[in-house]
Amino acid sequence: MTTPAQAEQYDAIARELRARVVQMSCESKAPHLGSSLSCIDILVAAYWGVFSIDPTQPDAVERDRVILSKGHAAAALYATLAKRGFFPETWLNTFAADGSRLPEQPAPPGRDSVPGIEAATGSLGHGLSIGIGMALAGRINQRSYRVGVILSDGECNEGSVWEAAMFAASQKLHQLVAVVDFNKWQATGRSEDVMHLSPMVDKWRAFGWHTHEVDGHDIEALIHAMNDTHADKPTCVIAHTVKGKGVSFMEDDNNWHYRIPTDLELRDAQIELGVA
């Protein structure tokens, strides 16, 4: 149960991360700002309230794993990892710069990779399969770690997502949690208009998953849903979110999928988020 003090802390972290992500987009001239803002609360719930992760031991065998399958929201993940202590926050100033360790979409783990990044993502539809592989490996090796995968709703257009969903259910991967950032938009239009996704919750249930439906900006509800797992099924949380959440002039405006904020818009966003 989240205490009032914890809830206040989580909300403050989310506001800080949103402000930092807007700044990163403005300074780097990198897009996908709306998509990054919609999943901030999911990331806060995952990294502060759900998964057991020690930033001082990012490669620990028993660590829980979190994969941001919607890799175009990498700015949100980087800001989260930096705030959580995986690397210095000054690294964020190099986001998307030539030669930076923080490319516009997450690079594969390796010698020069970013601590806390579990998989290269951005080519949509792959993250869930990678997470399933990790969960299955954990079972084979008798490890107790959990695996979380954050997907976009538009990503669920990919057939590979549903193949993975069927496999995870058939293997009863109870240590696997998928969260769908359901912000109702993708690059070219409303998700429902591009591909018929509804009823999203019923689809995941029909594929054999223990499924929850929550307000994706209610961090306490997200934590509860991600921890409310089933002994014989993987868990899916359908998180209803708002693209561009937290900045009124960006909310539910798909122009911010590619648009870059000006210095004035950055200032306005920081004032609105209470960090100016």
C-alpha positions as CSV (number, residue, x, y, z in Angstrom):
1,M,0.0,0.0,0.0
2,T,1.4,3.4,-1.0
3,T,1.6,5.8,1.9
4,P,0.7,9.5,1.4
5,A,4.3,10.5,1.7
6,Q,5.3,8.0,-1.0
7,A,2.5,9.2,-3.3
8,E,3.7,12.7,-2.9
9,Q,7.3,11.6,-3.6
10,Y,6.3,9.7,-6.7
11,D,4.3,12.7,-8.1
12,A,7.2,15.0,-7.5
13,I,9.6,12.6,-9.3
14,A,7.2,12.4,-12.2
15,R,6.9,16.2,-12.5
16,E,10.7,16.5,-12.4
17,L,11.2,13.8,-15.0
18,R,8.6,15.4,-17.3
19,A,10.4,18.8,-17.1
20,R,13.8,17.1,-17.8
21,V,12.4,15.3,-20.8
22,V,11.0,18.5,-22.3
23,Q,14.3,20.1,-21.8
24,M,16.1,17.2,-23.4
25,S,13.9,17.4,-26.5
26,C,14.3,21.2,-26.8
27,E,18.1,21.1,-26.4
28,S,18.7,18.0,-28.6
29,K,16.1,18.8,-31.2
30,A,14.9,15.2,-30.9
31,P,11.3,14.2,-31.4
32,H,8.9,11.8,-29.7
33,L,8.2,14.1,-26.8
34,G,4.5,13.3,-26.5
35,S,5.2,9.6,-26.4
36,S,7.8,10.1,-23.7
37,L,5.6,12.2,-21.5
38,S,2.7,9.6,-21.6
39,C,4.8,6.8,-20.0
40,I,6.6,8.7,-17.2
41,D,4.2,7.6,-14.5
42,I,4.5,4.0,-15.7
43,L,8.3,4.3,-15.4
44,V,8.1,5.9,-11.9
45,A,5.8,3.0,-10.7
46,A,8.2,0.4,-12.2
47,Y,11.5,1.8,-10.9
48,W,10.4,3.1,-7.5
49,G,7.4,1.0,-6.6
50,V,7.5,-2.4,-8.2
51,F,10.7,-3.9,-9.4
52,S,13.8,-4.8,-7.3
53,I,16.7,-3.1,-9.0
54,D,19.9,-1.9,-7.5
55,P,21.5,0.9,-9.6
56,T,24.9,0.1,-8.0
57,Q,24.7,-3.4,-9.4
58,P,23.1,-3.1,-12.8
59,D,24.3,-6.5,-14.0
60,A,23.3,-8.5,-10.9
61,V,22.1,-11.9,-11.9
62,E,19.1,-11.8,-9.6
63,R,18.0,-8.2,-10.6
64,D,14.5,-7.6,-12.0
65,R,14.6,-6.6,-15.6
66,V,12.6,-3.7,-17.3
67,I,12.4,-3.3,-21.0
68,L,11.1,-0.2,-22.7
69,S,9.8,-1.8,-25.9
70,K,8.5,1.6,-27.2
71,G,12.1,2.7,-27.7
72,H,11.2,6.0,-29.3
73,A,10.4,7.2,-25.7
74,A,14.1,6.7,-24.7
75,A,14.4,10.2,-23.3
76,A,11.9,9.2,-20.6
77,L,13.8,6.0,-19.8
78,Y,17.2,7.8,-19.7
79,A,15.8,10.5,-17.4
80,T,14.4,7.8,-15.1
81,L,17.6,5.8,-15.0
82,A,19.6,8.9,-14.2
83,K,17.2,10.0,-11.4
84,R,17.3,6.4,-10.0
85,G,21.1,6.6,-9.9
86,F,22.3,4.4,-12.7
87,F,24.5,7.1,-14.2
88,P,25.2,10.9,-13.6
89,E,22.3,13.2,-14.5
90,T,24.8,15.3,-16.5
91,W,24.8,12.6,-19.1
92,L,21.3,13.7,-20.1
93,N,22.8,16.9,-21.5
94,T,24.3,14.7,-24.3
95,F,21.1,13.0,-25.3
96,A,20.9,12.3,-29.1
97,A,24.2,14.1,-29.7
98,D,26.7,12.6,-32.1
99,G,28.8,10.0,-30.3
100,S,26.7,10.2,-27.1
101,R,26.1,7.1,-24.9
102,L,22.5,8.2,-25.0
103,P,21.3,7.7,-28.6
104,E,17.8,8.7,-29.6
105,Q,16.7,5.1,-29.1
106,P,18.2,2.6,-26.7
107,A,21.4,0.9,-27.9
108,P,22.1,-2.8,-27.1
109,P,23.9,-3.6,-23.8
110,G,27.7,-3.8,-24.2
111,R,30.9,-2.4,-23.0
112,D,30.0,1.2,-23.8
113,S,26.3,1.0,-23.2
114,V,24.2,2.7,-20.6
115,P,23.8,1.0,-17.2
116,G,20.2,-0.1,-16.8
117,I,19.4,-0.6,-20.5
118,E,18.4,-4.3,-20.9
119,A,17.8,-4.4,-24.7
120,A,18.0,-2.4,-27.9
121,T,14.5,-1.3,-28.8
122,G,12.8,1.1,-31.2
123,S,12.0,-1.3,-33.9
124,L,8.5,-1.9,-32.5
125,G,7.2,-5.4,-31.7
126,H,10.3,-6.9,-30.3
127,G,10.5,-6.0,-26.6
128,L,7.9,-8.5,-25.4
129,S,9.6,-11.4,-27.1
130,I,12.9,-10.3,-25.5
131,G,11.2,-10.1,-22.1
132,I,9.7,-13.6,-22.6
133,G,13.2,-14.9,-23.3
134,M,14.5,-13.4,-20.1
135,A,11.6,-14.7,-18.1
136,L,12.0,-18.2,-19.6
137,A,15.8,-18.2,-18.9
138,G,15.1,-17.2,-15.3
139,R,12.8,-20.2,-14.9
140,I,15.3,-22.6,-16.5
141,N,18.1,-21.3,-14.3
142,Q,15.9,-21.3,-11.2
143,R,16.1,-17.6,-10.7
144,S,13.4,-15.6,-9.0
145,Y,13.7,-12.3,-10.8
146,R,10.7,-10.6,-12.5
147,V,10.6,-9.0,-16.0
148,G,8.6,-5.9,-17.0
149,V,8.0,-4.8,-20.5
150,I,6.4,-1.4,-21.4
151,L,4.7,-1.3,-24.8
152,S,2.9,1.3,-26.8
153,D,-0.7,0.8,-28.0
154,G,0.4,1.3,-31.6
155,E,3.0,-1.3,-31.2
156,C,0.2,-3.8,-30.6
157,N,-0.4,-3.5,-34.4
158,E,2.5,-5.9,-34.8
159,G,1.7,-9.5,-35.2
160,S,4.9,-10.4,-33.3
161,V,3.3,-9.0,-30.1
162,W,0.4,-11.4,-30.3
163,E,2.7,-14.4,-31.1
164,A,4.7,-13.5,-28.0
165,A,1.5,-13.1,-26.0
166,M,0.3,-16.6,-26.9
167,F,3.7,-18.1,-26.1
168,A,4.0,-16.4,-22.7
169,A,0.5,-17.6,-21.7
170,S,1.3,-21.2,-22.9
171,Q,4.4,-21.2,-20.8
172,K,2.6,-19.7,-17.8
173,L,5.3,-17.1,-17.3
174,H,3.9,-15.6,-14.1
175,Q,7.0,-13.6,-13.5
176,L,6.3,-11.5,-16.6
177,V,4.4,-8.2,-16.5
178,A,3.6,-6.2,-19.7
179,V,2.2,-2.7,-19.4
180,V,0.6,-1.1,-22.5
181,D,0.9,2.7,-22.6
182,F,-2.5,3.2,-24.1
183,N,-2.3,6.9,-25.1
184,K,-4.7,6.4,-28.1
185,W,-2.2,7.9,-30.7
186,Q,0.5,6.7,-33.0
187,A,2.6,8.5,-35.5
188,T,0.0,9.1,-38.2
189,G,-3.3,9.2,-36.3
190,R,-5.6,7.8,-33.7
191,S,-4.5,4.2,-32.8
192,E,-8.1,3.0,-33.3
193,D,-8.3,4.5,-36.7
194,V,-5.0,3.1,-37.9
195,M,-5.7,-0.4,-36.7
196,H,-8.8,-1.7,-34.8
197,L,-7.4,-2.4,-31.3
198,S,-10.5,-2.5,-29.2
199,P,-11.4,-4.2,-27.0
200,M,-7.8,-4.1,-25.8
201,V,-8.5,-5.6,-22.4
202,D,-10.6,-8.5,-23.7
203,K,-7.9,-9.3,-26.3
204,W,-5.2,-9.8,-23.7
205,R,-7.5,-11.8,-21.5
206,A,-8.5,-14.0,-24.5
207,F,-4.8,-14.6,-25.1
208,G,-4.5,-16.1,-21.6
209,W,-3.2,-13.1,-19.6
210,H,-4.1,-12.0,-16.1
211,T,-5.2,-8.5,-17.1
212,H,-5.9,-5.1,-15.3
213,E,-7.2,-1.8,-16.6
214,V,-6.0,1.3,-14.8
215,D,-5.5,5.1,-15.1
216,G,-2.0,5.2,-16.4
217,H,-1.3,8.4,-14.5
218,D,-2.3,7.0,-11.1
219,I,1.0,5.7,-9.9
220,E,-0.5,4.0,-6.8
221,A,-3.0,2.1,-9.1
222,L,-0.1,1.2,-11.5
223,I,2.0,-0.2,-8.6
224,H,-1.0,-2.3,-7.3
225,A,-1.8,-3.7,-10.8
226,M,1.8,-4.5,-11.6
227,N,2.2,-6.4,-8.3
228,D,-1.2,-8.1,-8.5
229,T,0.0,-11.2,-10.4
230,H,-1.3,-14.7,-11.0
231,A,0.4,-17.9,-10.1
232,D,-0.1,-19.5,-13.6
233,K,-0.4,-16.5,-16.0
234,P,1.6,-13.6,-17.2
235,T,0.1,-10.2,-16.2
236,C,-0.9,-7.4,-18.6
237,V,-1.7,-3.9,-17.4
238,I,-3.7,-1.7,-19.8
239,A,-2.7,1.8,-18.7
240,H,-4.9,4.5,-20.1
241,T,-2.7,7.5,-20.6
242,V,-2.6,10.9,-22.3
243,K,0.0,11.7,-24.9
244,G,2.0,14.7,-23.8
245,K,0.7,14.3,-20.2
246,G,1.7,17.1,-17.8
247,V,2.0,20.0,-20.2
248,S,-1.5,21.4,-21.0
249,F,-0.6,22.6,-24.5
250,M,0.9,19.3,-25.4
251,E,-1.8,17.0,-24.0
252,D,-3.6,14.8,-26.6
253,D,-2.0,16.8,-29.4
254,N,-0.3,14.4,-31.8
255,N,1.8,17.2,-33.3
256,W,4.1,16.6,-30.4
257,H,5.0,13.2,-31.8
258,Y,7.5,15.0,-34.0
259,R,7.4,18.7,-33.0
260,I,10.3,20.2,-31.0
261,P,9.6,22.7,-28.2
262,T,11.0,26.2,-28.5
263,D,12.9,27.9,-25.7
264,L,9.7,29.8,-24.8
265,E,7.6,26.6,-24.8
266,L,10.2,24.9,-22.6
267,R,10.0,27.7,-20.1
268,D,6.1,27.6,-20.1
269,A,6.3,23.8,-19.6
270,Q,8.7,24.2,-16.7
271,I,6.5,26.8,-15.0
272,E,3.4,24.6,-15.4
273,L,5.3,21.6,-14.0
274,G,6.5,23.7,-11.0
275,V,10.2,23.3,-11.6
276,A,11.1,26.7,-13.2
